C-alpha cells in the first residue's frame, strides 16, 4: 500500500485507503453475491 501511495503522490497510505477502499468493499460484495448464486450439480 505504501508503494502505491507514493506512486500516486499521496502523503501517506491513509489517503490512498480512504479513496480506494470503498471500491474494494463494493467489489467484494458483488463477488460474494455471485458466489451465493452458484449452484452445484448433483451426480
N, CA, C and O atoms as a Tinker XYZ file with bonds, in Angstrom:
   172  protein
     1  N      0.821000   -1.184000    0.000000    73     2
     2  CA     0.000000    0.000000    0.000000    64     1     3
     3  C      0.872000    1.258000    0.000000    63     2     4     5
     4  O      0.549000    2.241000   -0.667000    81     3
     5  N      1.963000    1.223000    0.741000    73     3     6
     6  CA     2.841000    2.397000    0.808000    64     5     7
     7  C      3.457000    2.716000   -0.556000    63     6     8     9
     8  O      3.587000    3.881000   -0.932000    81     7
     9  N      3.832000    1.672000   -1.287000    73     7    10
    10  CA     4.417000    1.873000   -2.609000    64     9    11
    11  C      3.405000    2.514000   -3.552000    63    10    12    13
    12  O      3.736000    3.435000   -4.298000    81    11
    13  N      2.177000    2.024000   -3.514000    73    11    14
    14  CA     1.113000    2.585000   -4.362000    64    13    15
    15  C      0.860000    4.038000   -3.985000    63    14    16    17
    16  O      0.705000    4.893000   -4.857000    81    15
    17  N      0.820000    4.316000   -2.690000    73    15    18
    18  CA     0.586000    5.682000   -2.217000    64    17    19
    19  C      1.641000    6.649000   -2.753000    63    18    20    21
    20  O      1.323000    7.744000   -3.216000    81    19
    21  N      2.902000    6.220000   -2.679000    73    19    22
    22  CA     3.986000    7.072000   -3.186000    64    21    23
    23  C      3.845000    7.300000   -4.688000    63    22    24    25
    24  O      4.021000    8.419000   -5.170000    81    23
    25  N      3.530000    6.246000   -5.420000    73    23    26
    26  CA     3.397000    6.382000   -6.884000    64    25    27
    27  C      2.247000    7.316000   -7.260000    63    26    28    29
    28  O      2.309000    8.019000   -8.269000    81    27
    29  N      1.202000    7.316000   -6.440000    73    27    30
    30  CA     0.058000    8.194000   -6.702000    64    29    31
    31  C      0.286000    9.613000   -6.195000    63    30    32    33
    32  O     -0.511000   10.511000   -6.468000    81    31
    33  N      1.369000    9.814000   -5.461000    73    31    34
    34  CA     1.675000   11.135000   -4.940000    64    33    35
    35  C      0.945000   11.477000   -3.664000    63    34    36    37
    36  O      0.860000   12.646000   -3.290000    81    35
    37  N      0.410000   10.462000   -2.984000    73    35    38
    38  CA    -0.283000   10.703000   -1.716000    64    37    39
    39  C      0.735000   10.831000   -0.592000    63    38    40    41
    40  O      1.787000   10.193000   -0.615000    81    39
    41  N      0.412000   11.652000    0.380000    73    39    42
    42  CA     1.322000   11.881000    1.501000    64    41    43
    43  C      1.544000   10.619000    2.327000    63    42    44    45
    44  O      2.645000   10.389000    2.826000    81    43
    45  N      0.507000    9.805000    2.473000    73    43    46
    46  CA     0.636000    8.536000    3.197000    64    45    47
    47  C     -0.440000    7.565000    2.721000    63    46    48    49
    48  O     -1.321000    7.929000    1.943000    81    47
    49  N     -0.355000    6.326000    3.198000    73    47    50
    50  CA    -1.286000    5.295000    2.731000    64    49    51
    51  C     -2.709000    5.512000    3.240000    63    50    52    53
    52  O     -3.652000    4.960000    2.675000    81    51
    53  N     -2.878000    6.299000    4.286000    73    51    54
    54  CA    -4.227000    6.567000    4.802000    64    53    55
    55  C     -5.076000    7.251000    3.738000    63    54    56    57
    56  O     -6.250000    6.923000    3.569000    81    55
    57  N     -4.493000    8.186000    3.032000    73    55    58
    58  CA    -5.217000    8.888000    1.966000    64    57    59
    59  C     -5.628000    7.902000    0.877000    63    58    60    61
    60  O     -6.766000    7.927000    0.408000    81    59
    61  N     -4.708000    7.042000    0.481000    73    59    62
    62  CA    -4.993000    6.044000   -0.551000    64    61    63
    63  C     -6.127000    5.132000   -0.110000    63    62    64    65
    64  O     -7.037000    4.847000   -0.889000    81    63
    65  N     -6.076000    4.673000    1.134000    73    63    66
    66  CA    -7.125000    3.795000    1.661000    64    65    67
    67  C     -8.477000    4.494000    1.657000    63    66    68    69
    68  O     -9.478000    3.886000    1.278000    81    67
    69  N     -8.530000    5.744000    2.063000    73    67    70
    70  CA    -9.796000    6.473000    2.109000    64    69    71
    71  C    -10.410000    6.614000    0.718000    63    70    72    73
    72  O    -11.629000    6.562000    0.559000    81    71
    73  N     -9.552000    6.794000   -0.283000    73    71    74
    74  CA   -10.041000    6.994000   -1.641000    64    73    75
    75  C    -10.501000    5.684000   -2.272000    63    74    76    77
    76  O    -11.550000    5.638000   -2.915000    81    75
    77  N     -9.716000    4.613000   -2.091000    73    75    78
    78  CA    -9.946000    3.388000   -2.846000    64    77    79
    79  C    -10.595000    2.244000   -2.084000    63    78    80    81
    80  O    -11.078000    1.303000   -2.714000    81    79
    81  N    -10.626000    2.282000   -0.777000    73    79    82
    82  CA   -11.147000    1.157000   -0.011000    64    81    83
    83  C    -12.634000    0.910000   -0.271000    63    82    84    85
    84  O    -13.064000   -0.243000   -0.299000    81    83
    85  N    -13.416000    1.956000   -0.459000    73    83    86
    86  CA   -14.843000    1.751000   -0.712000    64    85    87
    87  C    -15.069000    0.992000   -2.012000    63    86    88    89
    88  O    -16.036000    0.238000   -2.123000    81    87
    89  N    -14.209000    1.175000   -2.982000    73    87    90
    90  CA   -14.317000    0.448000   -4.251000    64    89    91
    91  C    -14.047000   -1.029000   -4.017000    63    90    92    93
    92  O    -14.741000   -1.888000   -4.560000    81    91
    93  N    -13.045000   -1.319000   -3.214000    73    91    94
    94  CA   -12.694000   -2.703000   -2.906000    64    93    95
    95  C    -13.834000   -3.395000   -2.175000    63    94    96    97
    96  O    -14.161000   -4.541000   -2.483000    81    95
    97  N    -14.439000   -2.719000   -1.217000    73    95    98
    98  CA   -15.552000   -3.308000   -0.464000    64    97    99
    99  C    -16.738000   -3.584000   -1.366000    63    98   100   101
   100  O    -17.376000   -4.630000   -1.249000    81    99
   101  N    -17.041000   -2.655000   -2.269000    73    99   102
   102  CA   -18.167000   -2.839000   -3.192000    64   101   103
   103  C    -17.909000   -4.029000   -4.112000    63   102   104   105
   104  O    -18.811000   -4.828000   -4.365000    81   103
   105  N    -16.688000   -4.147000   -4.608000    73   103   106
   106  CA   -16.325000   -5.262000   -5.484000    64   105   107
   107  C    -16.446000   -6.587000   -4.738000    63   106   108   109
   108  O    -16.925000   -7.572000   -5.301000    81   107
   109  N    -16.023000   -6.619000   -3.493000    73   107   110
   110  CA   -16.110000   -7.837000   -2.692000    64   109   111
   111  C    -17.569000   -8.239000   -2.486000    63   110   112   113
   112  O    -17.894000   -9.425000   -2.551000    81   111
   113  N    -18.447000   -7.280000   -2.240000    73   111   114
   114  CA   -19.865000   -7.573000   -2.073000    64   113   115
   115  C    -20.453000   -8.150000   -3.357000    63   114   116   117
   116  O    -21.269000   -9.071000   -3.306000    81   115
   117  N    -20.043000   -7.612000   -4.511000    73   115   118
   118  CA   -20.514000   -8.131000   -5.794000    64   117   119
   119  C    -20.055000   -9.574000   -5.992000    63   118   120   121
   120  O    -20.837000  -10.418000   -6.430000    81   119
   121  N    -18.808000   -9.858000   -5.677000    73   119   122
   122  CA   -18.280000  -11.211000   -5.823000    64   121   123
   123  C    -18.993000  -12.180000   -4.883000    63   122   124   125
   124  O    -19.300000  -13.306000   -5.275000    81   123
   125  N    -19.258000  -11.757000   -3.656000    73   123   126
   126  CA   -19.968000  -12.612000   -2.700000    64   125   127
   127  C    -21.372000  -12.935000   -3.203000    63   126   128   129
   128  O    -21.845000  -14.058000   -3.029000    81   127
   129  N    -22.038000  -11.976000   -3.818000    73   127   130
   130  CA   -23.368000  -12.217000   -4.375000    64   129   131
   131  C    -23.311000  -13.251000   -5.485000    63   130   132   133
   132  O    -24.174000  -14.124000   -5.567000    81   131
   133  N    -22.307000  -13.160000   -6.336000    73   131   134
   134  CA   -22.153000  -14.121000   -7.427000    64   133   135
   135  C    -21.893000  -15.527000   -6.889000    63   134   136   137
   136  O    -22.426000  -16.507000   -7.409000    81   135
   137  N    -21.075000  -15.618000   -5.852000    73   135   138
   138  CA   -20.771000  -16.922000   -5.263000    64   137   139
   139  C    -22.030000  -17.550000   -4.679000    63   138   140   141
   140  O    -22.224000  -18.760000   -4.800000    81   139
   141  N    -22.873000  -16.767000   -4.058000    73   139   142
   142  CA   -24.113000  -17.282000   -3.470000    64   141   143
   143  C    -25.052000  -17.827000   -4.531000    63   142   144   145
   144  O    -25.866000  -18.705000   -4.242000    81   143
   145  N    -24.956000  -17.323000   -5.756000    73   143   146
   146  CA   -25.837000  -17.746000   -6.843000    64   145   147
   147  C    -25.382000  -19.054000   -7.494000    63   146   148   149
   148  O    -26.144000  -19.667000   -8.242000    81   147
   149  N    -24.170000  -19.480000   -7.222000    73   147   150
   150  CA   -23.646000  -20.698000   -7.828000    64   149   151
   151  C    -24.369000  -21.911000   -7.271000    63   150   152   153
   152  O    -24.542000  -22.068000   -6.063000    81   151
   153  N    -24.782000  -22.761000   -8.198000    73   151   154
   154  CA   -25.452000  -23.994000   -7.787000    64   153   155
   155  C    -24.597000  -25.171000   -8.248000    63   154   156   157
   156  O    -24.179000  -25.231000   -9.404000    81   155
   157  N    -24.351000  -26.079000   -7.358000    73   155   158
   158  CA   -23.569000  -27.265000   -7.695000    64   157   159
   159  C    -24.512000  -28.341000   -8.243000    63   158   160   161
   160  O    -25.635000  -28.511000   -7.767000    81   159
   161  N    -24.036000  -29.041000   -9.229000    73   159   162
   162  CA   -24.825000  -30.103000   -9.827000    64   161   163
   163  C    -24.588000  -31.408000   -9.079000    63   162   164   165
   164  O    -23.445000  -31.790000   -8.824000    81   163
   165  N    -25.663000  -32.080000   -8.733000    73   163   166
   166  CA   -25.551000  -33.370000   -8.053000    64   165   167
   167  C    -25.352000  -34.457000   -9.104000    63   166   168   169
   168  O    -25.898000  -34.380000  -10.205000    81   167
   169  N    -24.567000  -35.465000   -8.751000    73   167   170
   170  CA   -24.338000  -36.576000   -9.688000    64   169   171
   171  C    -25.368000  -37.645000   -9.534000    63   170   172
   172  O    -25.325000  -38.650000  -10.244000    81   171
